[in-house]
Amino acid sequence: MLNGPGARLGVGVAGLGQLAREVHLPLLARLPGVQVVAIADPSAEARQHGRTLAPAARVCETLDELLNETAVQAVVVATPTAD
Protein backbone atom coordinates (compact mmCIF):
# COMPACT_ATOMS: atom_id res chain seq x y z
CA MET A 1 0.00 0.00 0.00
CA LEU A 2 1.27 3.44 -0.90
CA ASN A 3 1.12 6.00 1.86
CA GLY A 4 1.93 9.68 1.65
CA PRO A 5 4.08 11.82 -0.61
CA GLY A 6 7.16 10.15 -1.96
CA ALA A 7 5.75 6.64 -1.49
CA ARG A 8 6.80 4.27 -4.25
CA LEU A 9 5.20 1.13 -5.66
CA GLY A 10 7.68 -1.75 -5.60
CA VAL A 11 7.44 -3.63 -8.90
CA GLY A 12 8.90 -6.98 -9.85
CA VAL A 13 9.48 -7.98 -13.47
CA ALA A 14 9.19 -11.69 -14.30
CA GLY A 15 10.87 -12.45 -17.62
CA LEU A 16 13.73 -10.38 -19.00
CA GLY A 17 13.54 -11.02 -22.72
CA GLN A 18 13.74 -8.44 -25.46
CA LEU A 19 10.33 -6.88 -24.76
CA ALA A 20 11.05 -6.48 -21.05
CA ARG A 21 14.49 -4.99 -21.76
CA GLU A 22 13.41 -2.66 -24.56
CA VAL A 23 9.93 -1.63 -23.34
CA HIS A 24 8.88 -2.62 -19.82
CA LEU A 25 12.02 -1.81 -17.80
CA PRO A 26 12.71 1.56 -19.51
CA LEU A 27 9.06 2.62 -19.09
CA LEU A 28 8.92 1.55 -15.45
CA ALA A 29 12.14 3.50 -14.77
CA ARG A 30 10.45 6.69 -16.02
CA LEU A 31 7.20 6.31 -14.08
CA PRO A 32 7.00 8.54 -11.02
CA GLY A 33 6.16 6.65 -7.86
CA VAL A 34 7.39 3.33 -9.24
CA GLN A 35 10.58 1.46 -8.41
CA VAL A 36 11.66 -1.85 -9.92
CA VAL A 37 12.68 -3.78 -6.81
CA ALA A 38 13.17 -7.27 -8.24
CA ILE A 39 13.72 -8.93 -11.61
CA ALA A 40 13.65 -12.62 -12.47
CA ASP A 41 14.60 -14.88 -15.37
CA PRO A 42 16.02 -18.41 -15.55
CA SER A 43 18.64 -17.26 -18.09
CA ALA A 44 21.87 -15.90 -16.56
CA GLU A 45 22.45 -13.83 -19.70
CA ALA A 46 18.99 -12.25 -19.48
CA ARG A 47 19.50 -11.52 -15.77
CA GLN A 48 22.77 -9.76 -16.55
CA HIS A 49 21.09 -7.57 -19.18
CA GLY A 50 18.25 -6.83 -16.75
CA ARG A 51 20.74 -5.88 -14.05
CA THR A 52 22.12 -3.10 -16.26
CA LEU A 53 18.61 -1.65 -16.68
CA ALA A 54 17.54 -2.04 -13.05
CA PRO A 55 20.77 -1.88 -11.03
CA ALA A 56 19.02 -1.38 -7.68
CA ALA A 57 16.71 -4.38 -8.17
CA ARG A 58 17.22 -7.74 -6.49
CA VAL A 59 18.10 -10.24 -9.21
CA CYS A 60 16.26 -13.58 -8.96
CA GLU A 61 16.57 -16.79 -10.91
CA THR A 62 13.00 -17.96 -10.29
CA LEU A 63 9.54 -16.49 -10.08
CA ASP A 64 9.19 -17.93 -6.56
CA GLU A 65 12.23 -15.94 -5.42
CA LEU A 66 10.73 -12.75 -6.89
CA LEU A 67 7.34 -13.35 -5.30
CA ASN A 68 8.95 -13.93 -1.89
CA GLU A 69 10.58 -10.49 -1.95
CA THR A 70 8.71 -8.39 0.59
CA ALA A 71 9.32 -5.17 -1.37
CA VAL A 72 7.38 -6.51 -4.39
CA GLN A 73 3.86 -5.06 -4.42
CA ALA A 74 3.05 -5.63 -8.11
CA VAL A 75 4.44 -7.89 -10.84
CA VAL A 76 4.84 -7.33 -14.57
CA VAL A 77 4.66 -10.74 -16.26
CA ALA A 78 6.86 -10.49 -19.33
CA THR A 79 7.44 -14.18 -19.97
CA PRO A 80 7.26 -15.64 -23.48
CA THR A 81 3.88 -16.62 -24.84
CA ALA A 82 3.17 -20.27 -25.59
CA ASP A 83 3.67 -21.39 -29.17
LOVO-40802 format. One record per residue (C-alpha): residue in three letters; residue number from 1; x, y, z. Coordinates in steps of 0.5 Angstrom, whole numbers, plus 500, padded with zeros to 3 digits. Layout:
+-----+-----+-----+-----+-----+
!  aa !   i !  c1 !  c2 !  c3 !
+-----+-----+-----+-----+-----+
! ALA ! NUM !   X !   Y !   Z !
...
+-----+-----+-----+-----+-----+
This chain:
+-----+-----+-----+-----+-----+
!  aa !   i !  c1 !  c2 !  c3 !
+-----+-----+-----+-----+-----+
! MET !   1 ! 500 ! 500 ! 500 !
! LEU !   2 ! 503 ! 507 ! 498 !
! ASN !   3 ! 502 ! 512 ! 504 !
! GLY !   4 ! 504 ! 519 ! 503 !
! PRO !   5 ! 508 ! 524 ! 499 !
! GLY !   6 ! 514 ! 520 ! 496 !
! ALA !   7 ! 512 ! 513 ! 497 !
! ARG !   8 ! 514 ! 509 ! 491 !
! LEU !   9 ! 510 ! 502 ! 489 !
! GLY !  10 ! 515 ! 497 ! 489 !
! VAL !  11 ! 515 ! 493 ! 482 !
! GLY !  12 ! 518 ! 486 ! 480 !
! VAL !  13 ! 519 ! 484 ! 473 !
! ALA !  14 ! 518 ! 477 ! 471 !
! GLY !  15 ! 522 ! 475 ! 465 !
! LEU !  16 ! 527 ! 479 ! 462 !
! GLY !  17 ! 527 ! 478 ! 455 !
! GLN !  18 ! 527 ! 483 ! 449 !
! LEU !  19 ! 521 ! 486 ! 450 !
! ALA !  20 ! 522 ! 487 ! 458 !
! ARG !  21 ! 529 ! 490 ! 456 !
! GLU !  22 ! 527 ! 495 ! 451 !
! VAL !  23 ! 520 ! 497 ! 453 !
! HIS !  24 ! 518 ! 495 ! 460 !
! LEU !  25 ! 524 ! 496 ! 464 !
! PRO !  26 ! 525 ! 503 ! 461 !
! LEU !  27 ! 518 ! 505 ! 462 !
! LEU !  28 ! 518 ! 503 ! 469 !
! ALA !  29 ! 524 ! 507 ! 470 !
! ARG !  30 ! 521 ! 513 ! 468 !
! LEU !  31 ! 514 ! 513 ! 472 !
! PRO !  32 ! 514 ! 517 ! 478 !
! GLY !  33 ! 512 ! 513 ! 484 !
! VAL !  34 ! 515 ! 507 ! 482 !
! GLN !  35 ! 521 ! 503 ! 483 !
! VAL !  36 ! 523 ! 496 ! 480 !
! VAL !  37 ! 525 ! 492 ! 486 !
! ALA !  38 ! 526 ! 485 ! 484 !
! ILE !  39 ! 527 ! 482 ! 477 !
! ALA !  40 ! 527 ! 475 ! 475 !
! ASP !  41 ! 529 ! 470 ! 469 !
! PRO !  42 ! 532 ! 463 ! 469 !
! SER !  43 ! 537 ! 465 ! 464 !
! ALA !  44 ! 544 ! 468 ! 467 !
! GLU !  45 ! 545 ! 472 ! 461 !
! ALA !  46 ! 538 ! 475 ! 461 !
! ARG !  47 ! 539 ! 477 ! 468 !
! GLN !  48 ! 546 ! 480 ! 467 !
! HIS !  49 ! 542 ! 485 ! 462 !
! GLY !  50 ! 537 ! 486 ! 467 !
! ARG !  51 ! 541 ! 488 ! 472 !
! THR !  52 ! 544 ! 494 ! 467 !
! LEU !  53 ! 537 ! 497 ! 467 !
! ALA !  54 ! 535 ! 496 ! 474 !
! PRO !  55 ! 542 ! 496 ! 478 !
! ALA !  56 ! 538 ! 497 ! 485 !
! ALA !  57 ! 533 ! 491 ! 484 !
! ARG !  58 ! 534 ! 485 ! 487 !
! VAL !  59 ! 536 ! 480 ! 482 !
! CYS !  60 ! 533 ! 473 ! 482 !
! GLU !  61 ! 533 ! 466 ! 478 !
! THR !  62 ! 526 ! 464 ! 479 !
! LEU !  63 ! 519 ! 467 ! 480 !
! ASP !  64 ! 518 ! 464 ! 487 !
! GLU !  65 ! 524 ! 468 ! 489 !
! LEU !  66 ! 521 ! 474 ! 486 !
! LEU !  67 ! 515 ! 473 ! 489 !
! ASN !  68 ! 518 ! 472 ! 496 !
! GLU !  69 ! 521 ! 479 ! 496 !
! THR !  70 ! 517 ! 483 ! 501 !
! ALA !  71 ! 519 ! 490 ! 497 !
! VAL !  72 ! 515 ! 487 ! 491 !
! GLN !  73 ! 508 ! 490 ! 491 !
! ALA !  74 ! 506 ! 489 ! 484 !
! VAL !  75 ! 509 ! 484 ! 478 !
! VAL !  76 ! 510 ! 485 ! 471 !
! VAL !  77 ! 509 ! 479 ! 467 !
! ALA !  78 ! 514 ! 479 ! 461 !
! THR !  79 ! 515 ! 472 ! 460 !
! PRO !  80 ! 515 ! 469 ! 453 !
! THR !  81 ! 508 ! 467 ! 450 !
! ALA !  82 ! 506 ! 459 ! 449 !
! ASP !  83 ! 507 ! 457 ! 442 !
+-----+-----+-----+-----+-----+
